[in-house]
Amino acid sequence: MNVLGIIASAVAALFITVVLAKGVRRTALRSGIGREPGARPSRAGVVRRLGGATVVIGVGTAAAAGSGLGATGDGGRAVTGLLTGAGIVAALGLVHEVRPLGVPLRVAVQAAAATLAVCLAGLSPVAGVLAVIWIVLVTQAFALLDTSDGALATVGAVTAAGLLACAAVDGRSGIALLPAALLAGLIGFLLHNWHPARIRPGASASLFTGFLLASSGALIHAAAPPERAAWAALPVLATVALSDAALVLISRRRASRPLLQDGGDHITHRLRRIRVTVPGAAVVLGLWAGVAVAIGTLVYAGVLHPALALVPPAGSALAVLALLRIPAYVAPPRTGTRRPAPGTPAPAAPPTPPAPAAAEPARTPAGRPTVPPPPTGRPAVGLTADRS
């Protein structure tokens, strides 16, 4: 395993991502991209189109350079296929940010990119079909995590660390290069994406991250020795992303809402409703992913029994059930009056209160009415005396 080459690629990915992210932020704020008339620059609008490109360029450049310098060993073809497929879905996400695309088209492009990566990796037809389904599923799940500052980068970095550990156990540098570069790139991106976020990943970086993680896991599973319980350990690493997708689908199904329409019903949104801060939500997701990744890695290494791989999914299922009890959809306020049912008598009008009687004018001791004070505001001296 070429440890020095992998470390050099990770350092390069970290440096490139940090520099590009800082440059994108400064350029966007100075040029006024996304500025509304009479308002401050809209950072969210700028970053959704440009922020994710920093992760794609940083990780892709570092991984390609490492592969070209021989850091992948005999796995250069597989790494090339994964990078090519990840670049395709990243470009798809960038186009989707500028001009929204339909779900069938996005899924078709992701499936084509996954097929390309699987074919260049040399998997068997059966394993290749299962790998394509897994890659598309996990890619979509990670794309849904971009709902709060630091959420996607935190979960993606923790998951990449688990894949890197699994690849290091078998000493496979070709597969370990991509998780290492992605881990470093997400850490560099998180420096600008932590709350309050100065840049955001958008669809480009979220699809790129999910594709690299899913395809790397599929390659590790395909190259794992027979004694490894890869079938039980590796799916556990994507527990948080899959739990968020399951939560959203179940919640929208129960509420009879469109399944593919964006809404505030993700894990981070529900945590915010119970007064968890934005950084706190990212920390909760990171700890959740860390527990699942730790158990999955130990199961893959043979330290824990494969049956313990059921603990993270079972705990996540209970967490999803608990999160479903937190209201996510607010009913619109009622502005009109309710019409009475047919045949229902109209309510009687309330009785009109009698008009107040006119007040009797004040009188002098002799029984004559007093004269009101003059409008000049001067004191009424002697105006109430008897003039007889």
C-alpha positions in Angstrom: 0.0 0.0 0.0 1.5 3.3 -1.1 0.9 5.2 2.1 3.0 8.3 1.1 1.1 8.7 -2.2 -2.2 8.5 -0.5 -1.2 11.0 2.2 0.2 13.4 -0.5 -3.1 13.2 -2.4 -5.1 13.9 0.7 -3.0 16.9 1.6 -3.3 18.2 -2.0 -7.1 17.7 -1.9 -7.3 19.6 1.4 -5.1 22.5 0.2 -6.9 22.9 -3.2 -10.4 22.8 -1.6 -9.6 25.4 1.0 -8.0 27.7 -1.5 -10.7 27.4 -4.0 -13.5 27.7 -1.4 -12.0 30.9 -0.1 -11.5 32.3 -3.6 -15.1 31.5 -4.6 -16.5 33.2 -1.5 -14.4 36.4 -2.1 -15.2 36.6 -5.8 -18.9 36.1 -5.2 -19.2 38.7 -2.6 -17.1 41.3 -4.5 -18.8 40.8 -7.8 -22.3 40.9 -6.3 -23.5 37.7 -7.9 -26.9 36.9 -6.5 -27.4 40.5 -5.2 -31.0 41.6 -5.1 -31.8 45.3 -5.7 -31.3 47.2 -2.5 -30.2 44.1 -0.6 -27.1 42.5 0.6 -25.4 39.8 -1.5 -27.3 36.5 -1.4 -24.6 34.0 -0.4 -26.9 31.0 -0.6 -27.7 31.7 -4.2 -24.1 32.1 -5.2 -22.9 29.0 -3.3 -25.5 26.7 -4.6 -24.0 27.1 -8.0 -20.3 27.6 -7.2 -19.6 26.2 -3.7 -19.9 22.5 -4.6 -17.4 22.9 -7.5 -14.6 23.5 -5.0 -15.0 19.9 -3.6 -15.3 18.4 -7.0 -12.2 20.2 -8.4 -10.1 19.7 -5.3 -10.8 16.0 -4.7 -10.9 15.2 -8.4 -7.6 16.9 -9.2 -5.8 15.4 -6.2 -7.1 11.9 -6.9 -6.2 12.0 -10.6 -2.7 13.3 -9.8 -2.2 10.5 -7.2 -3.4 7.9 -9.7 -1.1 9.3 -12.4 1.9 9.1 -10.0 1.2 5.5 -9.2 -0.5 5.8 -5.8 -3.3 3.4 -6.9 -1.0 0.5 -7.8 -2.8 -1.9 -10.1 -6.2 -0.2 -9.4 -5.7 2.7 -11.7 -8.4 1.7 -14.1 -11.0 1.3 -11.4 -10.1 4.7 -9.9 -10.4 6.3 -13.4 -13.9 4.8 -13.8 -15.0 6.1 -10.4 -13.6 9.6 -11.1 -15.2 9.7 -14.5 -18.6 8.7 -13.1 -18.4 11.1 -10.2 -17.5 13.9 -12.6 -20.6 13.1 -14.7 -22.9 13.3 -11.7 -21.2 16.5 -10.5 -21.8 18.1 -13.9 -25.4 16.9 -13.7 -25.8 18.6 -10.3 -24.4 21.8 -11.6 -26.8 21.9 -14.5 -29.6 21.0 -12.2 -28.8 24.1 -10.0 -28.9 26.4 -13.1 -31.9 24.7 -14.8 -33.9 22.1 -12.7 -34.0 18.7 -14.4 -36.6 16.0 -14.1 -36.2 13.1 -11.8 -36.2 10.4 -14.5 -33.4 12.2 -16.4 -31.3 12.6 -13.3 -31.7 8.9 -12.3 -30.9 7.8 -15.9 -27.7 9.8 -15.9 -26.6 8.6 -12.5 -27.3 5.0 -13.6 -25.2 5.5 -16.7 -22.4 6.9 -14.7 -22.6 4.1 -12.2 -22.6 1.5 -15.0 -19.4 3.1 -16.5 -17.7 2.9 -13.1 -18.7 -0.7 -12.6 -17.7 -1.8 -16.0 -14.2 -0.2 -15.7 -13.9 -1.9 -12.2 -14.3 -5.3 -13.8 -17.2 -6.6 -11.7 -19.3 -9.6 -12.7 -22.7 -8.9 -14.4 -24.7 -9.9 -11.3 -22.5 -7.9 -8.9 -22.4 -5.1 -11.4 -26.2 -4.8 -11.5 -26.4 -4.8 -7.7 -23.6 -2.3 -7.5 -25.4 0.1 -9.9 -28.6 -0.1 -7.9 -26.7 0.5 -4.6 -24.7 3.5 -6.1 -27.8 5.2 -7.4 -29.7 4.7 -4.1 -26.9 6.0 -1.9 -26.2 8.9 -4.2 -29.8 10.0 -4.0 -29.8 9.6 -0.2 -26.6 11.8 0.2 -28.1 14.4 -2.1 -30.9 14.9 0.4 -28.6 15.6 3.2 -27.8 19.2 2.0 -30.4 20.7 4.3 -28.4 22.5 7.0 -25.0 24.0 7.4 -22.3 21.4 7.8 -24.6 18.4 7.7 -23.5 16.9 4.4 -19.8 17.6 4.9 -19.8 16.1 8.4 -21.6 12.9 7.5 -19.6 12.5 4.3 -16.3 12.9 6.1 -17.2 10.4 8.8 -18.3 7.9 6.1 -15.2 8.4 4.1 -13.1 7.8 7.1 -14.8 4.4 7.6 -14.3 3.4 4.0 -10.6 4.4 4.3 -10.2 2.3 7.4 -11.8 -0.7 5.6 -9.5 -0.3 2.6 -6.5 0.1 4.9 -7.4 -3.2 6.7 -6.9 -5.1 3.4 -3.9 -2.9 2.3 -5.5 -1.8 -1.0 -4.1 1.5 -2.0 -6.1 1.8 -5.2 -9.4 1.8 -3.4 -8.1 3.8 -0.4 -7.0 6.8 -2.5 -10.5 8.1 -3.2 -11.9 7.9 0.3 -8.7 9.6 1.6 -8.9 12.4 -0.9 -12.6 12.8 -0.3 -12.1 12.9 3.5 -9.5 15.7 3.2 -11.6 17.6 0.7 -14.7 17.6 2.9 -12.7 18.7 5.9 -11.4 21.6 3.9 -14.8 22.4 2.7 -16.3 22.2 6.2 -14.1 25.1 7.3 -16.2 27.4 5.1 -19.5 25.4 5.4 -19.8 25.3 9.2 -22.5 27.5 10.6 -22.9 30.3 9.7 -22.0 28.8 6.3 -20.1 31.0 3.9 -20.5 28.5 1.1 -22.8 25.5 0.6 -22.3 22.3 -1.4 -25.4 22.3 -3.5 -26.4 19.5 -5.8 -23.0 19.3 -7.5 -21.0 18.4 -4.4 -23.7 16.3 -2.7 -24.1 14.1 -5.8 -20.3 13.9 -6.2 -19.9 12.9 -2.5 -22.6 10.3 -2.5 -21.4 8.8 -5.8 -17.8 8.5 -4.6 -18.8 7.0 -1.3 -21.2 4.5 -2.8 -18.9 3.4 -5.6 -15.9 3.1 -3.3 -18.0 0.9 -0.9 -19.1 -1.3 -3.8 -15.4 -1.8 -4.9 -14.3 -2.6 -1.4 -17.1 -5.2 -1.2 -16.1 -6.7 -4.5 -12.4 -6.9 -3.6 -12.9 -8.0 0.0 -11.4 -11.4 1.0 -13.9 -14.2 1.7 -13.3 -14.0 5.5 -14.5 -10.4 5.6 -18.2 -9.8 6.4 -18.4 -7.0 3.9 -22.0 -7.8 3.0 -23.0 -6.9 6.6 -20.5 -4.2 7.4 -20.3 -1.9 4.4 -24.1 -1.0 4.1 -24.0 0.1 7.7 -21.7 3.0 6.8 -24.6 4.7 4.9 -27.0 4.4 7.8 -27.6 8.2 8.4 -28.2 9.0 4.7 -30.6 6.1 4.2 -32.4 6.9 7.5 -33.0 10.5 6.4 -34.3 9.3 3.0 -36.6 6.8 4.7 -37.8 9.5 7.2 -38.7 11.8 4.3 -40.5 9.2 2.2 -42.5 7.8 5.2 -43.5 11.3 6.4 -44.6 12.5 3.0 -46.5 9.3 2.4 -48.4 9.6 5.7 -49.2 13.2 5.0 -50.3 12.5 1.4 -47.7 15.0 0.1 -45.7 14.6 -3.1 -42.8 12.3 -2.5 -40.4 14.2 -4.8 -41.2 17.8 -3.6 -38.8 19.5 -1.3 -40.0 20.3 2.2 -38.8 20.9 5.7 -39.2 17.4 6.9 -35.6 16.1 7.1 -33.8 15.1 10.2 -32.1 18.5 10.5 -35.5 20.3 10.2 -37.1 18.2 12.9 -34.1 18.7 15.2 -34.5 22.5 14.8 -38.1 22.2 15.8 -37.1 20.8 19.2 -34.7 23.7 19.6 -31.5 22.0 18.5 -29.1 24.6 17.0 -27.8 24.4 13.5 -24.2 23.4 14.7 -25.9 21.0 17.2 -27.8 19.3 14.4 -24.5 18.7 12.4 -22.9 17.3 15.6 -25.8 15.0 16.2 -25.6 13.7 12.6 -21.9 13.3 12.9 -22.1 11.3 16.1 -24.9 9.2 14.6 -22.8 8.4 11.6 -19.7 7.9 13.8 -21.4 5.1 15.8 -22.6 3.4 12.6 -19.2 3.7 10.9 -17.3 2.4 14.0 -19.5 -0.7 14.3 -19.3 -1.3 10.6 -15.6 -1.0 10.4 -15.0 -3.3 13.4 -17.3 -5.9 11.9 -15.4 -5.6 8.6 -12.1 -6.1 10.4 -13.4 -9.1 12.2 -13.3 -7.6 15.7 -17.1 -7.8 16.2 -19.5 -10.5 15.2 -21.4 -9.8 12.0 -24.7 -10.0 13.9 -23.8 -6.7 15.6 -24.1 -5.0 12.3 -27.8 -5.0 12.9 -27.4 -2.6 15.9 -27.1 0.6 13.8 -30.0 -0.1 11.5 -32.2 -1.1 14.5 -31.3 2.0 16.4 -31.8 4.2 13.3 -35.3 2.7 12.8 -36.2 3.6 16.4 -34.8 7.1 15.8 -36.9 7.5 12.7 -40.0 6.5 14.5 -39.2 9.1 17.2 -38.6 11.8 14.6 -41.9 11.0 12.9 -43.6 12.2 16.1 -42.1 15.7 15.6 -44.5 17.8 13.5 -42.9 18.8 10.2 -45.8 20.4 8.2 -47.5 23.5 9.5 -51.1 23.9 8.4 -51.8 27.3 6.6 -53.8 29.8 8.7 -57.6 30.0 8.0 -58.6 33.4 6.7 -62.2 32.8 5.8 -65.3 32.0 7.9 -66.8 28.5 7.9 -70.1 28.1 6.1 -73.0 26.6 8.0 -74.2 23.2 6.9 -77.4 23.0 4.8 -80.5 23.1 6.9 -78.8 24.7 9.9 -80.6 27.8 11.2 -78.7 31.0 11.1 -77.5 32.2 14.4 -79.6 35.0 15.9 -78.1 38.4 15.8 -77.0 39.7 19.2 -79.3 42.3 20.7 -78.5 45.9 20.1 -77.6 47.7 23.3 -79.8 50.7 24.1 -78.3 54.1 23.2 -77.0 55.9 26.3 -79.1 58.7 27.6 -77.9 62.2 27.1 -76.1 63.5 30.1 -77.8 66.3 32.1 -75.9 69.5 32.0 -74.4 70.7 35.2 -76.4 73.3 37.1 -75.6 76.1 39.5 -77.0 76.1 43.1 -79.7 78.4 41.8 -80.9 75.8 39.3 -79.5 77.4 36.1 -77.2 75.5 33.7 -73.6 76.3 33.7 -71.8 78.0 30.8 -69.0 75.9 29.2 -65.5 77.2 29.3 -64.3 79.4 26.4 -62.3 77.7 23.6 -59.2 79.9 24.3 -58.1 77.7 27.1 -58.2 80.6 29.6 -59.5 79.9 33.1 -63.2 80.3 33.4 -63.3 82.8 36.2 -66.8 83.7 37.3 -68.6 82.1 34.3 -70.5 79.7 36.5 -71.9 82.5 38.8 -75.5 83.6 38.9 -76.1 86.6 36.6 -79.5 87.6 37.9 
